[in-house]
Amino acid sequence: MSTPTRRDGTGELRRQEHALIAAATALLEEGVPYAALSVGAIAERAGQTRTGFYQYFRDKRDLLLAMTDEFVAGLFDDADHWWSGTGGRAQLHETLRTIAAHYRGSRILVRALMEAAGYDPDVSAYWTAAIGRFVDATRARLVRDGLDPVEAGELAEVLVWMVERSCHLLVLEDDDAGDAGRVDAMTTVWARTLSLGP
C-alpha cells in the first residue's frame, strides 16, 4: 500500500524543492529550532533567494509538510509489510523494527514536526490525518483477520497511536540504545492484544 505525496513533480522542480528541504534539514540538525527557522536562512543555505523559495513553497509550514509527506510515504511502505501479509508476531516485530528505524533516521524532522504541531493547528491536523490513514489500514487488516469492525477500529486507533507516541519519545534521545527494547515492548502489546501467533 502506498500513499500519494503532495508533490509528484519531477526534474528541475523536484531538484529545487529537495535543495530547500536539504537546507532546512541541515539547519535543524545544527540545532536551529523550527520556530526560529526563517525562509531567508533556508533559501540562503540552499543557494537561492527568498523569492526563489516562494516559487516552490508557500511558507516554511508548506516546506515542513512536504518533508513530512516523504517521511509518511516511507512509513506506509514499512507498515505495508504487515498490513498486506498474513504473518503473526515475527512479521509484526520486523515491521515495527523497521518503523522505529525509520523514525530514528528521521529524528530531526520528527522533532520539528512535533514542535510545530504543538502550536500550529494546521500541522497538528495534518499529522492527525496522516496517522488516521495508518489506523484505517490497520483496521482493515484486523477485520480481514476476523475481528468485528467496530472492535477492530477501536483497537487499531489505540495500537497505532501507541506506536506513534512510543516512536516519538524514542527519537527525543540521540542514543539508540533503547530502540530494540522499545520495539520488543510494542510487539508484546500488539501480539497479546490481538492474540497473534508466531
N, C-alpha and C positions, 0 to 999 in steps of 0.2 A: 504494500500500500504506500502511496506517496501523497504528498500534499503540494499543491502549486505554490510557487513563490510569488511575491508581489511584483517581481520584475523578471520577465523571461527574455529580455533583450540580449543581443549578442554583440560581438565586435567591439567597436570603439566605446559605445555606451557602457557596456559591461566593464571594460578595462578602466574607464574613468571612475565608475562607481566603486570598483574594487580598490582603486588607488585611494579614494577618500575613506573607504571602510578601513583599509590598512593603516592610514594615517590616524584615524580616530582610535583604533585598537592600540597603536603604538603609544599614543598619549595616555590612554587609560593604563597601559602596562607600566608607564613611567610614574604612575601614582596620581595623575590628574583626576579628581572626582568627576563623574558625569555632569553634575550640576555646574561645575566650573569650566567645563569643556566649551569652547567657543567655536563658532563657524569659521571665524578668521584663523584661529590656530589650526584647525583641521585642514583648511584649504592651503595654508602656508606649508604645512608638513607634507601635503600631497603635491606641492609644486603648482598649485592652482590659485586662482583669485577667489574672493568671496562671491563675485558674480558667477564665476565658473561653478562654484559649489551649488548655487541655486538652479543651475541647468539640470542637475541630477537629483537633488533632494530639496524638499520644501523647507526643511529646517533640520536641526540635529535630532529631533524626535523621529523624523522620517528616516534618517540615516540609521538610527538605533533599531528601528523596526525592520529595516532592510537587512541589517546584520542578524537580527533575531530570526527572520524568515529562513535564512540558510541554516541556522542552528536547529530550528524546529524541523525543517525538512530532513536533516540528518538524524534527529531523534526518531522521526517517523520510520525511517529506513531501519534503524536499530530495533524498534519495537515490533516491526512487521515480522521479524523472525519468530516471535511468539504468537502474535495475532493470527498469522496465516497458517500456523502449524497446528499440530495436534499433540505436541510433546508435553511432558509434565514438568516436574521440579527442575531437572537438569537443564532443559531447554530454557525455562524461565530464568534460572540462575545466570545462564550465559547472556540472556537478553538484558537483564538488569545490570550485569557487569559491564556490558557494552555501553549502556545508557550512562552509568556512573562515569565511565571513562570519557564519554563524550562531554559530560558536564565538566569533568576535570580539565579537559583540553580547551574548554571554552569558558573557564572560570572568570576571566576578566570581563567578558561580555555578560555573563550571568550576574555578576556583582553590579555592573552598571544597570542592567535591566531591572533588578530588584530595587536598586536605589531609585530609579526613575518611577517605577510602579508605585512606590511609597507616597509620591506626591503628585503624580500626573495621572488623572483618571483615564485618559486615552490609552496610555501604556498599560495601565492595570487592566482595562477592559480587553485590550489586545491579547495580553498574556492569559487571562481567564478564558477567552475564546479558544486560544491555541490549546490549552490544557483540556478544554472541553472536547476537542477532536480526539484526544487520546482516550478520554472517558468513553466516548461513543464507540470507538474501535474496540476497546476492552470489553464493553458491554456486549458488543456483537459476538466476540469470542466466547464469552460466558454463556450467552443464550445458545450458541451453537453447541456448547458442551452440555446443555440440558438444564440450565438454571431458568427459573421463572424470570420473565423480562423485567418485572418491577424490582425483584431482589437483585438481579444482575446489574441493573442501573445503579442501585444504592451501593452495592459492593464495588463496582467499577469506580464510582466517584471517590469513595473513601480510599481505595487502594492506590489509584493514580495520584491523588493529591498527596498521599503519604510519600510516594516516591519523589514527587516534585519537591516537597519540603525537605526530605532527607538529603536529596542531592544538593539542594541549595545550601543547606547547613554544611554539607561536606566541603563545598568549594570555598567556604569562608576561610578555610585553613589552606595555607600553601603546601603543607606537608600532606602527602597522600598515604601516610602510614595507616590511617583508619579506614581507607576506602574498601578494602576486602571485607573487613568485619561488618561494615555497614551494608554491603551487598548481601552478605550471608544473612544478616538480620532481616532485611527486606524480603529475601527469598523465603525465609521461615514464616513470616507473617502471611505472605500470599499463599504459600503452599498449605499451611494449616487452615487458613480461612476457606480456601477453595477445595480442600481435601485432594490435592494433586498427588498423583503417583510419581514414580521415579522419573 
